[in-house]
Amino acid sequence: MTDFTTYDAFGLLRSYSRHRVFVQLALLSIVHDIERRSLTHDASKMLDDEFAGSARMNFLDVIEMVCDWWGARKGYGDSRTWQESFELNFKSKGDILSAEQLWLAREVAAFLGTLEPATGKP
């Protein structure tokens, strides 16, 4: 067994601190991009090439898409449960998603489901 020195402890603490800063940087980058999307969402509906954006579909696009479905349901007073509404949207758009994107869409939907009242109604 080797002795654990003060220098080792300092190095470990420094590594841990740097790790925390990099994790924070990564998470804040995602948060800021999602925040930017929340401010510009649907602005493209005023442009001619509205649907062209669906071709890019990265993970942030998938998150925004599912949030859009949730927001539309809530905003328009859809009487279906979130699960019913999600499955309806999923059926019409799910075929353009990869297996990984399908998984992410379901995970985001499950998270948004936790924001619903116990009945699942708006």
C-alpha positions in Angstrom: 0.0 0.0 0.0 1.4 3.4 -0.9 1.2 6.5 1.2 -1.2 9.2 0.3 0.5 12.5 0.4 -0.8 16.1 0.6 0.5 16.6 -2.9 -1.7 13.7 -4.1 -4.7 15.1 -2.3 -4.1 18.5 -3.9 -3.8 17.0 -7.3 -7.0 15.0 -6.8 -8.8 18.1 -5.6 -7.5 20.1 -8.6 -8.6 17.4 -11.1 -12.1 17.2 -9.4 -12.5 21.0 -9.6 -11.5 21.1 -13.2 -13.9 18.3 -14.0 -16.8 20.2 -12.3 -16.0 23.3 -14.4 -16.0 21.4 -17.6 -19.2 19.6 -16.8 -20.8 22.9 -15.9 -19.5 24.4 -19.2 -21.0 21.6 -21.2 -24.4 21.7 -19.4 -24.6 25.5 -19.7 -23.8 25.3 -23.4 -26.8 23.0 -23.9 -29.0 25.1 -21.6 -28.1 28.3 -23.5 -28.8 26.7 -26.9 -32.1 25.4 -25.7 -32.9 28.8 -24.2 -32.0 30.4 -27.6 -34.3 28.0 -29.3 -37.1 28.8 -26.9 -36.9 32.5 -28.0 -36.7 31.8 -31.7 -39.1 28.8 -31.9 -41.5 29.0 -34.8 -40.0 32.2 -36.2 -39.2 30.1 -39.3 -42.9 29.7 -40.0 -42.6 33.1 -41.6 -40.1 31.8 -44.1 -40.7 29.9 -47.3 -38.4 27.1 -46.4 -40.1 26.1 -43.2 -39.9 22.4 -43.6 -36.2 22.3 -44.8 -35.1 22.4 -41.2 -36.4 18.9 -40.5 -33.5 17.5 -42.4 -31.0 18.4 -39.8 -32.7 16.7 -36.7 -29.8 16.7 -34.2 -30.5 15.9 -30.5 -31.5 19.5 -29.7 -33.9 19.4 -32.7 -35.5 16.3 -31.2 -35.9 17.9 -27.8 -37.4 21.1 -29.3 -39.8 19.0 -31.4 -41.2 17.1 -28.5 -41.4 20.3 -26.4 -43.3 21.8 -29.3 -45.8 19.0 -29.2 -46.2 19.4 -25.5 -46.6 23.1 -25.8 -49.1 22.8 -28.6 -51.2 20.4 -26.6 -51.2 22.7 -23.5 -51.6 25.9 -25.5 -54.5 24.7 -27.6 -56.3 22.9 -24.8 -56.1 19.4 -26.3 -58.3 17.2 -24.1 -56.2 14.1 -24.8 -53.7 12.9 -22.2 -50.0 13.9 -22.9 -49.3 10.2 -23.7 -52.1 10.0 -26.2 -51.1 13.3 -27.8 -47.4 12.3 -27.9 -48.2 9.0 -29.5 -50.4 10.7 -32.2 -47.5 13.1 -33.0 -45.0 10.3 -32.8 -46.9 8.2 -35.3 -46.9 11.0 -37.9 -43.3 12.2 -37.3 -41.5 9.2 -35.8 -40.6 7.6 -39.2 -38.1 10.4 -40.0 -36.1 9.7 -36.8 -33.2 7.4 -36.2 -33.3 4.7 -33.5 -31.3 7.0 -31.2 -33.6 10.0 -31.9 -36.7 7.8 -31.2 -35.2 6.9 -27.8 -34.5 10.5 -27.0 -38.0 11.6 -28.1 -39.5 9.1 -25.7 -37.2 10.1 -22.9 -38.1 13.8 -23.3 -41.8 12.9 -23.5 -41.5 10.9 -20.2 -39.8 13.9 -18.6 -42.5 16.3 -19.8 -45.0 13.8 -18.5 -43.8 14.5 -15.0 -44.9 18.1 -15.4 -48.5 17.0 -15.9 -51.1 16.7 -13.1 -51.7 13.1 -11.9 -54.6 12.7 -14.4 -52.4 13.5 -17.4 -55.0 16.0 -18.6 -53.9 19.6 -19.4 
